[in-house]
Amino acid sequence: MPSYRRYVTVQDPQHLVLSDLPVKVGQQVEVIILLKKNTQVINPAEAYTDTEWDKLEPDLRSELETRYILNNPSLMRQMQDQGEWSCVSVDKLGIF
């Protein structure tokens, strides 16, 4: 089943608006609300052993890598400088 992630800030706890969803009129969806914790973004290379990392689902690995890169200004600058903004190899960045 495909899944889509949206981050929203609650303005009214009685009403939550999700917009621009890739669904058709009348299509049934399952909605799960996860309360976001204010957590520190970790460097996956430091948090997991190679064996633990290999056991993670590919989507989770990708999300952890993306969060780390997006929350690390020096890596973001490095990506921009390399001209590989849309697609970059984490090996090329030297963080894993």
Summary of the structure (lengths in Angstrom):
residues: 96
radius of gyration: 17.1
end to end distance: 30.2
largest distance: 46.8
contacts: 134
relative contact order: 0.10
helix: 39%
strand: 2%
